Amino acid sequence: MSERVFVTGGSGHVGANLLRALVARGDRVKALVRPDSDRQAFAGLDVELVTGDVRDPASLGELVRGCSGGYHVAALVQTVRGREMELYRTNVLGTRHVLEAARVAGVRRVVVTSSLGAVGQPPNAPCSEGDGFNPFEDHLPYEESKAWVEHECLNAAVAGQEVVIVVSTAVLGPHDYKPSRMGRVVLDFANGKLGAYIPGGFEFVGAADLARGHLLAMERGRSGQRYIVSTQFLTVDELMGMLETVTGRRRPRRLPPGAMNVLAHISTFVLNRVAPERPQRFTPDAVRLLSLMRRADIAKARTELGYEPGSIEQAVRDAHAGFVERGLVRPR
């Protein structure tokens, strides 16, 4: 049977794919949109749009009214330092507002999207849901905000509200309208604008896999628990190889991490002063994260949710195809 559910963050990469999975399943969906939000992600979808903002609790009543479940995906994603208070207001307080509105409206269950950055890293082993966030390590403010998002979820769960956390890794896939940080990597590679890359690695998840993980968490997840959803660990070399195959372009130069770290510090210093709103990828923190080679154990999602990952190469193909279809990849 179809359900009436709400979604926050539907204009973003994760939310746009989740919306399509919900509509394809037959659910009746209400999606929150900010007054100034781009609405490409909603084009052609049978979705009821509700104007509001997670930072404004008074605007959430209409969104949650009549819903049996909800997916809180909205977040400010930031890979550079600065704007910490905005991260707190949007990610932490925004989560509190959404959960409180859902509780008052009698929403049965809310699934909240978190990040691998909120999961601790044991030495010489893949991380899992049981690894707690270490506040004394060096973290991006975004990662810290996601740890506090999970704290809000656990507070609500202890008070009796049904809340399940889905931990996302780095996302690749279609319907990336802003585009996301990884989407810009695909775009720049396809357009010959990626000047260099560094070795390293990270856990990646296909957007369709992540959407399916959210649906499974709603159906089968245990309240107060978190589930890591990933498709495959990739080295940056392996990702570059996939992009070569998909785009037909040769990969750029491979720089040693030390050299890239120096360039990252210089570029971040300059851009923060002359173009602070310009998206930045190769920041000192990005270099650090890639060098950590973080791996994740998805056994819990497999066992409790029945989650099985798909193909990360297909996710790369779908991401590229989406950009080509929208005319963002220049003809060679």
N, C-alpha and C positions, 0 to 999 in steps of 0.2 A: 504494500500500500504506500502511496505517496505521502510525504509529510510536508508540513509547512515549516520552513527553516529560514533563518536569517544568516547573512554573510557580511562581515566587515572586511574592508580591504579588497573588494572585488575588482578594482581597477588596476591592481598590481599583478605581478607575474603569477604568484601562487594562487591568489584569489580568482584570477581570470580562468585558470584551468579548473579550479574547484567548482566555479559556477557552471562550467560546461558539463562536468561530471554529474552534478546534482540535477541539472535540467535533463540530461540524457537518461537519468534514472527515473525521471518523472516527478521529482519533488517540486513543490511550489516555493519559489525563492523570493525573499525580500533582501535587497542589497542596499547597504548604506553608501551614499555618495556625498562627498563634501560639495558645497555650492560651487567651488572653483575647480572641481576634479575633472580630468579628462575622461570622456565616456566611450572611448573606442572599445574598451573591453566588453561593453554591454551590447554592442551593435548586433542586431539579429537574434538576441536571446529573449525568451519569454520570462522576463524577470521584472518584478516590481521594484522600482527605485525609490528609496526614501532618503530625502536630504537631511544630513546631520553630520556630526563630528564626534568621534570618541572622546575628545577633550571636553565636550559639552554634554554632561549627563542629561540635561533637560531635553536634548534632541533625540534621545534614544528610545523613548517610549513607544512611538509608532513603529519603529523597526522591530522590536521584540514582541509586540502585541499579537496574540494568536498563534505564536510559533511553538512547536514542540521541541525543537532543537536549534542550535546555533553554532556557527563557526566564526571564531574571532581571529582573523588573519591580519588585520590592519596593524601596521607598525611603521615607524620611521626607521629606515635602514641607512646606516651611516658608517662609512669605513675610515673616516678621518675624525680627528679629535676637535672638539668644539661643539657648541649647541647642546651641551649636556642637559640643561634644564628642559629643552624642547624634547629630548629623548625621554626624560622622566615624565613630562606631562602627557606625551602621546603614547608611549609604550606601557609605562607602569600605571599611571593614573587612568589612562584610557582603558586598560584591561580591567581595573577596578570598577570603572563606570559601567562597562559592558556586562560584567558579571553581576553587578548589583541590579541593573535594569532587568536582566534575565531572571534573576531570583524573584524580584517583585512581580514580574509578569507570569511566573509559574512555568518558565521554560524548563523542560525536563532535564536537558543535558547541554553543555557547551563544550566544544572542542577548541582548544587554544593552540595556536602555532608558536613554537619556540625555535631556538637555534642551537646548533651544536656548540656554539660558543658558551652556552650556559651549562655545559656538561664538563665535569672534571676530566683530567687526563692522567691516568695511571702511568707509571714509568714502564716502557718497553712492552706495552700491551694495548690492544684496541680499547677505546672507551665504551662504556655501557651506561644504561640508565641509573645504575647504582653509584656512579662516580659523581660525588658532589662537587659543586662549584667552589674553587679555592679563591677567596677574595683577596688573598695576599700575593697572588701572581699578577703579572702584567697583563691587563685585559683592555680591549677597546671599550669605550663607554657604551657602545651598542651592545656588546656582550654582557656587560654589567647590567644594563637595563633589562635584558632578557632573563637574567638570573632573578631579578626582582619581579618580572612578570610571572615566572614560575612560583615565586613566593606568594603572590596574590592568588594564584590558582590554588595553591595548597591551603591557604587561609580559608578560601571559600569552601574547599572540599571538607576541611575539618569541621566547618560550621554546618555541614550537611548538604551542600550543593553538589550536584554531579558535574565534575569538571575533569576532562581528560586532556593531556598535553601531548602534542605531536612535535617531535624535535626534527627540524629540517636540516639538511646539509646543503651544499651549494647547488643551486637549481639550474637545470638546463632544459630547454623545451620551447614549445610554440606559445602563441598568445602573450608575447612579451612586448607590451605596447609602450613602456616608458622610455627605453628598455632598461632592464636590470643590469647589475654590474657584470654578470657572466654573459648576458646578452650583448653588451657592448664589446666584450672580447670576441664573440662570434662575428659581430658586425665589422669590427676593425680588421680582423683576419680576412674576412671575405672581401673587404674593400682595399686590402693592401696597406692598411694604416697601422698595423701592429708592428712597431719597429723592432722589438726584441722581447725575449721572455727569459725567465729564470727557471732552473730546475726546482723541483719540489713536488708536492702532491697533496691531495685532499679528497674527502668523500663527496661524491656528487650524486644527485638524485634527479631522475627524470620528472618533469612537471606532472605527467600523467600518473607516475608512481606515487608522487607526493599527494596528489588529489585522492587517489585510491586509499592511501594510508589514512587520510582524514575521514573518509567514509567508514572505513573499518573501525577506526577509533570510536566513532559515534555508535556503531552497532555492537562492538564487542569489547571495547576498552574498559578497564576498571577505573572508577573514579579515584582521583588523587594520584594516578600513575602517569608516567611519561613513557613515550615509545619513540625510539629513534627510527626514522624512515630514510633509508639510503638505497641507492641502486648499485653503485660500484665505487671503489677507490680507484683513482686515476693519478698517475704521475702527470706532470705538465707535459712531458715529452709524449706520453700516450694521447693526451688531449690534442696536442698539436698535430699528431699523426692522423687522428680522426678528422680534424678540420682540413688537413691537406686533401684527404680522400673526398670529403664532402664538397669542398669549394673548388678543387682543382688548382689551388695556389700552393706555392712552396712556403714552408714555415719561415719565420724571420730568424734572426740571429739568436743564439742561446748564450746569454751572458752569465758569468759566475755570480752567485748571490752577493758577494762582497761588493762588486762593481755596481750591481743593481741597487744595493742598499744605499750607496753613496748618491746615486742618481735620484733615488726615491726621496731621500732627505732634502736634496736640493730642489726638486720639482715641487714637493709638498710645501716647502718654505715659501717658494715664489708664488705658487697658486693660491695659497691661503691669504696672501696679501693683495694680489692683483686680480684674482678671479675666484673668490671663495665659494661661489655657487657652482663652479664647474666641477663635474664628476671626476673623481680621481680613482684610479685602479691600483697603480703600482706605488702605493704608499709604503713607508717603513713597516707599518703593521701588516700590510698584505705580504710583504717579503717575509716577515717573521712567521706568519701563519702558514705559508707554503713550505717553509723550511722545516716546520714541525712534523710534516708528513702524518697528520692525524688520521687514524683509522677508527672505524666505529663497528661495533658488534650489533647486528640487527636481530639476534636470536629471540629477543623478547617479542618484537613485533611479529616475527614469524610464528612463534609458538602461541601467543595469546590472541593475535588479531587474524592470523592466517595470511599475513602479507608475504608476497613473493615479488622480488624486483623484476623489472623488465630489462630492456636493452638501453644502456646509456648512449651507445652509438646511434640508435634510432632517435633518441631525444636530441642529439646534436643535429641530425638530419632534419628533424621537425623544426628545430629552432631556425636553422638556415632557410628552410623552405618558407617559413612564415615571414622572414625578412624579405626574401625575394618577392613573395606575393604582394607585399606592401610597397615594393619599389625602393627599399632601403639599401639593397645591394646593387652597386653600380655595374652595368654591363662591362665585361672585360674587353 
